[in-house]
């Protein structure tokens, strides 16, 4: 079993698998580009589950 591509889109993959949390979809068009887009801009599980602040 291979997890390489899943790790690109989900740097917190182990935590997501343990919790049964949804995975970020991989944007294959950003793999092997000359910049960091697609490697550092996927939301973390904490970002995805954070609740909006009151009054924001």
N, C-alpha and C positions, 0 to 999 in steps of 0.2 A: 504494500500500500504506500502511496506517495502523497505527501502533503505540501510539496514545494510551492505550487501556485496558490494554494489556500493561505499559506503563510504570507505571501506578498500582500494579499488583500486583508488579512486578519493577523496582525502582529501579536494579538492576544488569543491566538487560536486555541491553545490548551484550555484557557479559562472558558472560552465560548463552548467548547466541546463538553467540559465538565458540567456547565450550567444548562446545557441544551439551548443556548442562546442562538439567535439567527446569525448567519455568516454574511459578511460583506460580499457582494458580487465582484468578481475580478473583471477589470476593464482590460482586456487583452490588447487593446490598441496602445496602451501606455507601457507595455513590456518592452524592454531593450531600446528605450529612447535615450536621447543625449542629456536629459535633465532628470530631476527627481520626481516629476509628476507621475503618479501611479505607484510610487514606492513609499512616500511619506505622507500622503494626504488622505488616506483612508481613515474613517472615524474609528476610534477605539470603542470597546464595549461600554466603558464609562461615559463616553460622549453620547452614545446612542441611547442609553438608559437614563441620562440625567434629566431631571424634571426642570421645567422653566422656573426661573426665580419669580417670586411674587413681585408685582409692580413693574416688571420689566417690559 
